[in-house]
Amino acid sequence: MLRGVSRTLTEFRREAGHPLERYRLVVLLDYPQHVDEQLHRQLLPLVKAGADAGVSFIIATTPGTEGKPDWWKPNELDGLGNTLKDNGKQLVWPAHAQFDVTIPETDAAALARNVDDLVLQAASASAPKVPFERVQHLDARWDESSADRLRFAVGLAGPSVAEITLGDEREQRHNVLITGAVGQGKSNLLKVIIHSLGQRYSPDELELYLLDFKEGVTLFPLAPTPGSPDYLLHARVLGLESDRDFGLAVLRHVEAEFARRAKLFRPYGDSISRYRAAVPEARMPRIVIVVDEFHMLFDPNDKTAEAAAQLLEAIARRGRSYGVHLILASQTVSGISALMTREGGIFAQFPIRLALKNAAQESYATLGQGNDAAARLRVRGEAVLNLDYGHVDGNRQVVVAAADDQELAQLRHQWWLASRETTPPPLVFDGSRLIRASDAMDTIRGLRARARDGSSAVALVGYPIDVTGQPFGVQLGAEPGRNLAILGAGEPGGSDLELEPTNNAIGVLQTAALSLALQHPEGDAEFTSIEALDDATFERNEHHLWLTAMERLGYPVHRVGRGELPTYLQELAGELETREADAPPRYLFGYGLDRVTALDTPDMFAHKPSEDLQQILRTGPAKRLHLLGWWANAATFRSHIGYAGEGFIDALLMLRLDQGTVQDLLSPFITWHIRDNRGLLADRTQLPEPTTIIPFAPLTAREASVLERADWQA
């Protein structure tokens, strides 16, 4: 480490201005017991040269030669340092005979307490603070090209800046693996990497796909928010509290980018550097995918985990040609090693390893068997940088720069001011955020414009977990089966304590109705609300806001109560016999249909109201009448629609249904588990396979106001 710059570690630290490396003390008791002559000869030059390198020895041996090996020379160590001798009466320091040497009496319990205090202090110690601007110059912005490589700084290795290079065709290092125990500075390290890249490369040279599989705290400041409209210009995707489905969608999106780039590169060679050299005016940024806590993609070990492993492996292996690089960070990789170490596995594609302080097992998993350097780090903020697949000879100890959040925020704001007009904000995915009707206003405007050309209306039901940012809808054409059934509990238990309405079933029906209504600019559609829920549920989910919004938008809703429903269905089924196929569209929205027990009660002629419901489902779509209904109980749903009735409902949205019930309704091969703010949408004619979505939540007063005040004629 000294490399001839300084004669001693002390001088080296003084010149650097901060305590690089650390002093080491080696204590050998009862020397030379259990030491052979060869080991002794190896020790002598270490003792002689160690002090200059900051390594000191205390060697304790008994006087004389009794019990010593034949090769032992009692005074051989005297010339290598200071010697204290016990003459039987007192300690003597031969080099300073005029001094009396006294060892004070020490209380063992007090000594133990002092040691315990020191252990606690050492465990919480941090590395010396290295300012970010010391490793990344801030006087020049976006002055580097990514045509041939990417470079970024992470901290100091001795007095030198520790930099990492990705994409260089000569060095062939393209991906980075980062590990570190909780509280050891992994989030800080990721912020340093992101902002070092952002300072060096413009958004035309670099695009970032950032995913966080924990709380999302690290990435949240990089997204636009109502209180802070600026955002990280380089970010194309920000996954805050990402779930596995979204992570998979991002990886698929990036893999698809390979095909697009391959077509562009083919006439000029097989790599981004050759393409950039041949077409210098083209915009072709390198892509860096940063995934924090990436091990969550593999928990549990199911089809999603297998798909994620295959995609990561493909991106890591093929990404170098297309300018795509991976930075994977996690507290642990040992638990997924078995999954990732098959032939040609992903870790073989990660020559660059950055290991913060961790357990020995994790050090081995990150750096390689026998390389426990990460376990021997002593303070938070230190890391082992290895550019050789974790080979022990490639270890470099680094003090990671300190990422001051306020300073980095100012830096991002400067970038934003420089290029906000030409760089769109990122797609921000927050897996826990409730989505509501106003989020889909742009899509509704597009559907409204398309409706003027005679296209079938589309009922919006939620957002897919992907990077398109476009909501899913159920197309309600004249084909048989174009109805929608929502099945399962709409809200989690105890949601009556929520501050905002959260019933997804109610939210989907409300948003579906609003989106359908606005696709009828002439106001010729009819809307009916079948209300079988209790007043408390409607009040908790502010159902009145939807009714008022529909009326103010010019689409008043006819309301049918639970007691009126059997008669209403009978009349409606009768009307269908004479209803014209080009009659004005009519939409029925059923809230809590499983609560209408009278549907299975026969009258004096043995006729059940559920038979009228089945007739509506069977013949309604061809005559522009569609039912969108919610049954919390799947068994009641099946009873209501009757034998083979599922054939007249193409679209099913599963909310809080157990996997067994979902498999009975769809397929025994479906994998599904109940999650808040998630649904499984199946559409027999529109979707190739059931798809997980984020269903809409009910309107709030703010949402209703936004929709009512919008200029829908524009």
C-alpha positions in Angstrom: 0.0 0.0 0.0 2.8 2.4 0.8 4.3 1.8 -2.7 7.4 3.8 -1.8 5.4 7.0 -1.3 6.2 7.1 2.4 8.8 5.3 4.6 6.4 4.4 7.4 2.6 4.1 7.8 2.7 7.0 10.3 4.2 9.3 7.7 1.8 8.0 5.1 -1.3 8.8 7.3 0.1 12.2 8.2 0.6 13.1 4.5 -2.9 11.8 3.5 -4.5 13.8 6.2 -6.6 10.9 7.6 -6.0 7.5 9.2 -5.5 5.2 6.3 -5.2 1.5 7.2 -4.8 0.6 10.8 -2.0 -0.3 13.2 -1.8 -4.0 14.1 -0.5 -5.6 17.3 0.6 -9.2 17.4 1.0 -10.8 20.9 2.9 -14.1 21.2 2.7 -15.6 24.7 5.1 -18.4 26.0 7.2 -18.0 22.9 8.6 -20.3 21.3 6.2 -23.0 22.5 4.7 -24.8 19.5 6.9 -22.9 17.1 9.4 -24.7 14.9 12.7 -23.2 13.6 11.3 -22.5 10.1 8.4 -20.5 11.5 10.8 -18.7 13.8 13.0 -17.7 10.9 10.0 -16.4 9.0 9.0 -14.3 12.1 12.4 -12.5 12.5 12.2 -10.3 9.3 8.5 -9.5 10.1 9.5 -8.3 13.5 12.4 -6.3 12.0 10.4 -4.6 9.3 6.9 -4.6 10.8 7.0 -1.4 12.8 7.5 0.8 9.7 4.4 -0.8 8.2 2.4 -0.3 11.3 2.7 -3.9 12.6 4.2 -4.3 16.1 4.9 -7.4 18.1 4.9 -8.2 21.8 6.8 -11.4 22.4 6.8 -12.9 25.9 9.2 -15.7 26.8 10.6 -17.2 30.0 14.3 -16.7 30.9 16.9 -19.3 30.1 16.8 -22.3 27.8 14.9 -24.8 30.0 12.1 -26.3 28.1 13.2 -24.5 24.9 14.0 -26.2 21.6 17.7 -26.7 20.7 17.7 -24.0 18.1 16.6 -21.3 20.5 19.0 -18.5 21.2 17.9 -16.5 24.2 19.2 -13.1 23.1 18.3 -13.4 19.4 15.4 -11.0 19.7 17.1 -8.3 21.7 18.3 -6.3 18.7 14.9 -6.2 17.1 13.2 -3.9 19.5 12.9 -3.0 23.2 13.5 -5.7 25.7 12.1 -5.9 29.3 13.7 -8.6 31.5 12.6 -10.0 34.8 15.6 -10.6 37.1 13.5 -12.2 39.8 13.1 -9.1 41.8 11.8 -6.5 39.3 11.5 -5.7 35.7 14.6 -4.2 34.1 14.7 -2.1 30.9 18.4 -2.7 29.8 18.3 0.1 27.2 17.3 2.6 30.0 18.8 1.1 33.2 18.2 4.3 35.1 14.4 3.8 34.9 12.4 1.7 37.4 9.8 -0.4 35.6 6.6 -1.0 37.6 3.5 -2.9 36.5 0.5 -1.5 38.5 -1.8 -3.7 40.3 -5.1 -4.1 38.3 -8.5 -5.1 39.5 -9.6 -8.0 37.1 -13.3 -7.0 37.2 -12.5 -3.3 36.4 -10.2 -4.4 33.6 -13.0 -6.6 32.1 -15.4 -3.7 32.2 -13.0 -1.5 30.4 -12.5 -4.1 27.8 -16.2 -4.5 27.3 -16.6 -0.7 26.8 -13.8 -0.8 24.2 -15.5 -3.6 22.4 -18.8 -1.6 22.2 -17.0 1.5 21.0 -15.1 -0.6 18.3 -18.3 -2.2 17.1 -19.9 1.1 16.4 -16.9 2.9 15.0 -17.0 4.4 11.5 -14.3 4.8 9.0 -12.9 8.3 8.7 -15.2 10.6 6.7 -14.1 11.1 3.1 -16.1 13.9 1.5 -17.8 12.9 -1.8 -16.2 15.9 -3.6 -12.7 14.5 -2.7 -13.3 11.4 -4.9 -15.6 13.0 -7.5 -14.7 16.4 -8.9 -17.8 18.7 -9.1 -16.3 21.5 -11.2 -17.0 19.7 -14.5 -20.4 18.1 -15.3 -21.1 15.5 -17.9 -17.7 15.8 -19.5 -17.1 12.0 -20.2 -18.3 9.8 -23.0 -19.7 6.3 -22.4 -18.9 5.1 -25.9 -16.1 2.8 -24.7 -16.6 2.5 -21.0 -18.1 3.8 -17.8 -16.1 4.9 -14.8 -17.1 5.9 -11.3 -15.5 6.6 -7.9 -16.3 4.8 -4.7 -13.8 6.2 -2.2 -10.1 6.2 -1.3 -7.6 3.3 -1.4 -4.7 4.8 0.5 -4.3 8.3 -0.8 -5.6 7.4 -4.3 -9.1 7.6 -5.5 -10.6 4.1 -5.9 -12.4 4.0 -9.3 -14.2 1.2 -11.1 -14.4 0.8 -14.8 -17.3 -1.0 -16.6 -17.4 -2.0 -20.2 -13.8 -1.6 -21.2 -13.2 -4.2 -24.0 -9.6 -4.8 -22.9 -10.3 -5.3 -19.2 -13.6 -7.1 -19.7 -15.2 -6.1 -16.5 -18.9 -5.4 -16.9 -20.8 -6.1 -13.7 -20.5 -5.4 -10.0 -21.5 -7.5 -6.9 -21.9 -5.6 -3.6 -22.6 -7.1 -0.2 -22.6 -5.8 3.4 -24.3 -6.5 6.7 -27.0 -4.3 8.0 -25.7 -0.9 9.0 -22.4 -1.2 7.3 -23.0 1.5 4.7 -24.4 -0.3 1.6 -27.0 2.4 0.9 -24.3 5.1 1.2 -22.1 3.2 -1.2 -25.0 2.9 -3.8 -25.6 6.7 -3.5 -21.9 7.4 -4.1 -21.9 5.2 -7.2 -25.1 6.7 -8.6 -24.1 10.3 -8.2 -20.5 9.7 -9.4 -22.0 8.3 -12.6 -24.5 11.1 -12.8 -21.8 13.8 -12.5 -19.6 12.3 -15.2 -22.2 11.3 -17.8 -25.2 13.2 -19.3 -28.6 11.5 -19.6 -27.7 11.0 -23.3 -24.7 8.9 -22.2 -26.2 7.0 -19.3 -29.6 5.6 -18.3 -30.2 4.1 -14.9 -32.8 1.4 -13.9 -32.9 1.5 -10.1 -34.8 -1.1 -8.0 -35.0 -1.3 -4.3 -36.5 -4.5 -2.7 -36.7 -3.1 0.8 -38.2 0.2 2.1 -37.3 2.3 -0.9 -35.7 5.0 1.3 -32.5 5.2 -0.7 -34.3 5.8 -4.0 -37.2 8.0 -2.8 -35.3 11.3 -3.1 -34.5 10.6 -6.7 -38.2 10.6 -7.7 -40.4 13.6 -8.4 -42.8 14.4 -5.6 -45.3 17.2 -5.0 -43.0 18.9 -2.6 -39.9 18.3 -4.7 -40.6 18.3 -8.5 -36.9 17.6 -9.5 -35.8 14.1 -10.2 -32.7 12.1 -11.2 -32.4 12.9 -14.9 -30.6 9.6 -15.6 -33.2 7.4 -14.1 -35.6 5.7 -16.5 -37.2 3.5 -13.9 -37.3 3.9 -10.1 -38.7 0.9 -8.2 -39.6 2.0 -4.7 -40.5 -1.0 -2.6 -40.4 -3.0 -5.8 -42.1 -6.4 -5.7 -40.8 -9.4 -7.6 -43.3 -9.1 -10.5 -42.1 -5.6 -11.2 -38.4 -6.6 -10.9 -39.1 -9.4 -13.4 -40.9 -6.9 -15.7 -37.9 -4.5 -15.7 -35.5 -7.4 -16.5 -37.7 -8.5 -19.4 -37.8 -4.9 -20.7 -34.1 -4.6 -20.6 -33.6 -8.0 -22.3 -36.0 -6.8 -25.1 -33.8 -3.8 -25.5 -31.0 -6.2 -26.6 -33.0 -7.1 -29.7 -33.5 -3.5 -30.6 -29.9 -2.7 -30.2 -28.7 -5.8 -32.0 -30.6 -4.7 -35.1 -29.0 -1.2 -35.0 -25.5 -2.6 -34.3 -25.5 -5.3 -36.9 -24.2 -3.2 -39.9 -21.3 -1.8 -37.8 -20.1 -4.7 -35.7 -21.2 -6.5 -32.6 -20.7 -4.0 -29.7 -21.9 -0.6 -28.6 -18.4 0.9 -28.9 -18.1 0.0 -32.6 -21.6 1.3 -33.2 -20.8 4.6 -31.4 -17.6 5.0 -33.4 -19.4 4.4 -36.7 -22.4 6.5 -35.9 -21.2 9.2 -33.5 -24.3 11.4 -33.8 -26.6 8.6 -32.5 -28.0 8.6 -29.0 -27.1 5.3 -27.5 -26.6 5.5 -23.8 -25.2 2.7 -21.7 -27.6 1.2 -19.3 -26.8 0.4 -15.6 -29.3 -1.7 -13.6 -28.9 -1.3 -9.9 -30.8 -3.8 -7.7 -30.7 -3.4 -4.0 -31.5 -6.5 -1.9 -31.6 -8.5 -5.1 -31.8 -11.7 -3.2 -35.5 -11.0 -2.6 -36.1 -11.9 -6.3 -35.4 -15.5 -5.3 -37.6 -15.8 -2.2 -39.5 -18.0 -2.4 -37.8 -20.3 -4.8 -40.6 -20.6 -7.4 -41.2 -19.9 -11.1 -40.6 -16.2 -10.6 -37.3 -16.9 -9.0 -36.3 -19.2 -11.8 -37.3 -16.6 -14.4 -35.4 -13.9 -12.6 -32.3 -16.1 -12.4 -32.4 -16.8 -16.2 -32.9 -13.1 -17.0 -30.2 -11.9 -14.8 -27.9 -14.5 -16.1 -28.7 -13.5 -19.7 -28.2 -9.8 -19.1 -25.0 -10.3 -17.2 -23.6 -12.5 -20.0 -24.8 -10.7 -23.1 -25.1 -7.1 -21.7 -21.4 -6.2 -22.4 -22.0 -6.2 -26.1 -25.1 -3.9 -25.8 -23.8 -1.6 -23.2 -25.9 -3.0 -20.3 -24.3 -3.5 -16.9 -25.6 -4.9 -13.6 -24.8 -3.7 -10.1 -26.4 -6.2 -7.6 -26.4 -5.4 -3.9 -27.5 -7.5 -1.0 -27.0 -8.2 2.7 -26.6 -11.9 1.8 -25.7 -14.0 -1.2 -24.8 -17.2 0.6 -28.5 -18.2 0.8 -28.9 -18.1 -3.0 -25.6 -19.5 -4.1 -27.0 -22.9 -4.9 -29.5 -21.3 -7.2 -27.0 -19.1 -9.0 -24.0 -21.4 -9.3 -25.2 -23.7 -12.1 -23.0 -23.9 -15.2 -22.3 -20.5 -16.6 -24.1 -19.0 -13.5 -24.4 -15.4 -12.8 -21.6 -14.9 -10.3 -19.1 -16.0 -13.0 -20.1 -12.8 -14.9 -19.2 -10.5 -12.0 -15.5 -9.9 -11.8 -15.9 -6.8 -9.7 -16.7 -7.5 -6.0 -17.3 -4.8 -3.3 -17.6 -6.3 0.1 -18.5 -4.2 3.1 -18.1 -5.6 6.6 -19.9 -8.9 6.9 -19.8 -12.4 8.4 -17.1 -14.8 7.3 -19.7 -17.0 5.5 -20.8 -14.0 3.4 -17.2 -12.9 2.8 -16.6 -16.4 1.3 -19.8 -16.2 -0.8 -18.9 -12.8 -2.1 -15.2 -13.0 -2.5 -14.5 -16.7 -2.7 -13.6 -19.6 -0.4 -10.7 -18.7 1.8 -11.1 -14.9 1.3 -12.4 -13.7 4.6 -11.3 -10.1 4.1 -14.8 -8.7 4.5 -15.1 -10.4 7.9 -11.9 -8.8 9.0 -13.0 -5.2 8.3 -13.3 -3.4 11.6 -15.4 -0.3 11.0 -18.5 0.8 9.2 -17.7 2.5 5.8 -14.7 0.3 4.9 -14.9 -2.1 2.0 -12.9 -4.7 0.2 -12.6 -3.9 -3.5 -11.7 -6.8 -5.7 -11.5 -6.7 -9.5 -10.5 -10.3 -10.0 -13.6 -12.4 -9.2 -12.7 -12.3 -5.5 -9.2 -13.8 -5.7 -7.5 -13.0 -2.4 -4.5 -11.4 -4.2 -6.8 -8.8 -5.7 -8.1 -7.4 -2.4 -7.8 -3.6 -1.9 -9.1 -2.0 1.2 -11.2 1.1 0.5 -12.7 3.9 2.6 -16.0 4.6 1.0 -16.8 8.3 0.4 -19.6 9.8 2.5 -22.8 10.7 0.6 -24.2 13.7 2.3 -27.9 13.8 1.4 -28.2 17.5 1.3 -25.2 18.0 -0.9 -26.3 15.3 -3.3 -29.8 16.8 -3.5 -28.2 20.2 -4.5 -26.2 18.3 -7.1 -29.2 16.6 -8.6 -31.1 19.9 -8.7 -28.3 21.4 -10.8 -28.5 18.5 -13.2 -32.3 18.9 -13.4 -32.1 22.6 -14.1 -29.7 21.9 -16.9 -31.8 19.4 -18.8 -35.3 19.1 -17.5 -36.8 20.4 -20.7 -35.4 17.5 -22.7 -35.3 14.6 -20.2 -38.6 13.1 -19.1 -39.2 12.0 -15.5 -38.6 8.3 -14.7 -41.3 5.7 -14.4 -41.8 5.5 -10.6 -43.2 2.2 -9.2 -44.2 2.2 -5.6 -45.6 -1.2 -4.8 -47.5 0.0 -1.7 -49.1 3.1 -3.2 -52.8 3.0 -3.9 -53.7 4.0 -7.4 -57.0 5.8 -8.2 -59.0 7.0 -11.2 -57.1 10.3 -11.6 -53.9 8.4 -12.3 -55.4 7.1 -15.5 -56.7 10.4 -16.9 -54.4 10.5 -19.9 -55.4 7.0 -20.8 -59.1 7.9 -20.4 -58.6 10.8 -22.7 -57.1 8.5 -25.3 -60.0 6.1 -25.0 -62.5 8.9 -25.3 -60.9 10.1 -28.5 -60.9 6.6 -29.9 -64.5 6.0 -29.0 -65.5 8.6 -31.6 -64.3 6.2 -34.2 -66.6 3.5 -33.1 -64.2 1.4 -31.0 -65.6 -0.8 -28.2 -65.6 0.8 -24.8 -62.9 -0.3 -22.3 -63.4 -0.6 -18.6 -60.2 0.3 -16.8 -59.5 -2.0 -13.8 -55.9 -1.4 -12.7 -52.2 -1.2 -13.7 -50.0 -4.0 -14.8 -46.8 -4.5 -13.0 -44.5 -3.5 -15.8 -42.6 -0.6 -17.2 -45.2 0.6 -19.7 -47.1 2.8 -17.3 -50.4 2.1 -19.0 -53.5 0.7 -17.2 -55.2 -2.5 -18.0 -58.8 -2.5 -19.3 -61.5 -5.0 -20.1 -62.9 -4.4 -23.6 -66.7 -4.6 -23.6 -67.7 -5.4 -27.2 -70.7 -7.3 -28.5 -69.1 -10.7 -28.3 -70.5 -13.3 -25.9 -68.9 -13.3 -22.5 -67.8 -9.6 -22.3 -68.7 -9.2 -18.7 -66.5 -8.8 -15.6 -66.6 -10.6 -12.3 -64.5 -9.5 -9.3 -64.1 -12.2 -6.8 -62.7 -12.1 -3.2 -62.6 -9.7 -0.3 -62.1 -6.1 -1.4 -60.2 -4.9 1.6 -58.0 -6.4 4.4 -59.4 -7.1 7.8 -59.5 -4.0 10.0 -59.5 -1.6 7.1 -62.3 0.3 8.8 -59.5 2.0 10.7 -57.8 3.2 7.5 -57.7 7.0 7.0 -58.5 6.6 3.3 -60.8 4.2 1.4 -59.0 1.1 0.4 -61.6 -1.4 -0.9 -60.2 -2.5 -4.3 -63.4 -4.1 -5.5 -65.3 -0.9 -5.0 -62.4 1.1 -6.5 -62.3 -1.1 -9.6 -66.1 -0.8 -10.2 -66.0 3.0 -9.6 -63.1 3.6 -12.0 -64.5 1.2 -14.6 -67.7 3.1 -14.6 -66.0 6.5 -14.9 -63.8 5.3 -17.7 -66.7 3.8 -19.5 -68.9 6.9 -19.0 -66.3 9.2 -20.5 -66.0 7.0 -23.6 -69.6 8.1 -24.4 -69.2 11.7 -25.3 -72.8 12.0 -26.3 -74.0 10.9 -22.9 -76.1 8.1 -24.4 -75.0 5.3 -22.0 -77.1 4.1 -19.0 -75.5 3.2 -15.7 -77.1 1.2 -12.9 -75.6 0.6 -9.4 -76.7 -2.6 -7.7 -76.0 -1.9 -4.0 -76.1 -4.9 -1.8 -73.4 -3.8 0.7 -74.1 -2.4 4.1 -74.1 1.3 4.7 -70.9 1.2 6.8 -68.9 -0.3 3.9 -70.2 2.4 1.5 -69.5 5.1 4.0 -66.0 3.9 4.7 -65.2 3.9 1.0 -67.0 7.2 0.3 -69.3 5.7 -2.3 -71.3 8.9 -2.5 -68.4 10.6 -4.1 -68.6 8.3 -7.1 -72.4 8.8 -7.4 -71.9 12.6 -7.3 -69.0 12.6 -9.7 -70.9 10.5 -12.3 -73.9 12.9 -12.1 -71.7 16.0 -12.4 -70.0 14.5 -15.4 -73.4 14.0 -17.1 -73.9 10.3 -16.4 -76.5 9.9 -13.5 -76.6 6.5 -11.9 -79.8 4.5 -11.4 -79.6 2.8 -8.0 -81.1 -0.6 -7.1 -81.1 -1.9 -3.6 -80.8 -5.5 -2.3 -84.5 -6.0 -1.9 -85.4 -4.6 -5.3 -82.8 -6.7 -7.2 -84.9 -9.9 -7.9 -87.7 -7.9 -9.5 -85.2 -5.6 -11.4 -83.4 -8.6 -12.8 -86.6 -10.3 -13.9 -87.7 -7.1 -15.7 -84.3 -6.6 -17.3 -84.2 -10.2 -18.6 -87.6 -9.7 -20.1 -86.5 -6.5 -21.8 -83.5 -8.2 -23.4 -85.9 -10.3 -25.5 -87.0 -7.2 -27.5 -83.9 -5.0 -27.0 -82.3 -4.0 -30.2 -78.6 -4.7 -30.9 -77.9 -1.1 -31.5 -79.7 0.2 -28.4 -77.8 2.7 -26.2 -75.1 0.9 -24.1 -76.1 -0.1 -20.6 -73.7 -1.0 -17.8 -74.7 -2.8 -14.5 -72.3 -2.5 -11.6 -73.0 -5.0 -8.8 -71.6 -4.2 -5.4 -71.6 -7.2 -3.1 -73.8 -9.5 -5.1 -73.0 -12.5 -2.9 -75.0 -10.8 -0.2 -78.2 -11.1 -2.2 -79.4 -14.4 -0.8 -82.7 -14.1 -2.5 -81.2 -14.8 -5.9 -81.2 -18.5 -5.0 -84.7 -18.5 -3.6 -87.3 -19.9 -6.1 -90.8 -18.4 -6.5 -94.0 -20.3 -6.6 -93.2 -21.3 -10.2 -89.7 -22.7 -9.1 -88.1 -19.8 -10.9 -84.9 -18.3 -9.3 -83.8 -14.7 -9.8 -80.3 -16.2 -10.4 -81.7 -17.6 -13.7 -82.5 -14.0 -14.8 -79.0 -13.0 -13.9 -77.7 -15.9 -16.1 -79.9 -14.8 -18.9 -78.4 -11.2 -18.7 -74.9 -12.6 -18.7 -75.6 -14.9 -21.6 -77.4 -12.6 -24.0 -76.6 -9.1 -22.7 -73.3 -8.3 -24.4 -74.7 -8.9 -27.9 -77.3 -6.2 -27.1 -74.8 -3.8 -25.6 -75.6 -4.6 -22.0 -72.7 -5.6 -19.7 -72.5 -6.7 -16.1 -69.5 -5.8 -13.9 -70.1 -7.4 -10.6 -68.3 -8.2 -7.3 -68.8 -11.4 -5.3 -66.7 -11.6 -2.2 -67.6 -15.3 -1.9 -66.5 -17.5 -4.8 -68.9 -20.3 -3.9 -71.9 -17.9 -4.1 -70.7 -16.6 -7.4 -70.7 -20.1 -8.8 -74.1 -20.8 -7.5 -75.4 -17.5 -9.0 -74.0 -18.1 -12.5 -75.0 -21.8 -12.6 -73.6 -24.7 -14.5 -71.3 -23.6 -17.4 -72.1 -20.0 -16.5 -68.4 -19.2 -16.4 -68.4 -19.3 -20.1 -70.4 -16.1 -20.2 -67.9 -14.1 -18.1 -64.6 -13.8 -20.0 -62.9 -11.5 -17.5 -62.2 -12.5 -13.9 -60.4 -10.3 -11.4 -59.2 -12.2 -8.3 -58.5 -10.2 -5.2 -58.2 -11.9 -1.8 -58.8 -15.5 -2.8 -56.7 -18.4 -1.7 -54.6 -20.2 -4.3 -56.8 -23.4 -4.2 -60.0 -21.4 -5.2 -58.1 -19.5 -7.9 -56.8 -22.8 -9.3 -60.4 -24.2 -9.3 -61.6 -21.2 -11.3 -58.7 -20.8 -13.7 -56.1 -23.6 -13.9 -54.4 -26.0 -11.5 -51.0 -24.6 -12.7 -51.7 -21.0 -11.5 -49.4 -19.8 -8.7 -51.0 -17.1 -6.5 -50.9 -15.8 -3.0 -53.0 -13.1 -1.3 -51.4 -9.7 -1.2 -52.8 -6.3 -0.3 -53.2 -3.9 -3.2 -52.8 -6.7 -5.8 -55.2 -8.6 -8.0 -55.0 -11.4 -10.6 -56.7 -10.5 -13.9 -57.7 -13.3 -16.3 -59.4 -12.5 -19.6 -60.0 -15.5 -21.8 -60.0 -13.6 -25.1 -57.7 -10.6 -24.4 -54.8 -12.0 -22.3 -52.6 -15.0 -23.0 -52.4 -15.8 -19.3 -53.6 -14.4 -16.0 -51.7 -11.3 -15.0 -51.0 -9.7 -11.7 -52.2 -6.1 -11.5 -52.5 -3.2 -9.0 -56.3 -2.7 -8.9 -57.8 0.7 -8.5 -58.8 2.0 -5.0 -62.0 4.0 -4.4 -62.3 7.7 -5.1 -61.3 10.3 -2.6 -62.6 13.8 -2.4 -59.5 15.1 -4.1 -59.8 12.5 -6.9 -63.4 13.3 -7.5 -62.6 17.0 -7.7 -59.8 16.5 -10.2 -62.1 14.4 -12.5 -65.0 16.8 -12.2 -63.0 19.9 -13.0 -61.1 18.4 -15.9 -61.9 19.7 -19.4 -63.1 16.5 -21.1 -64.0 18.2 -24.3 -60.4 19.1 -25.1 
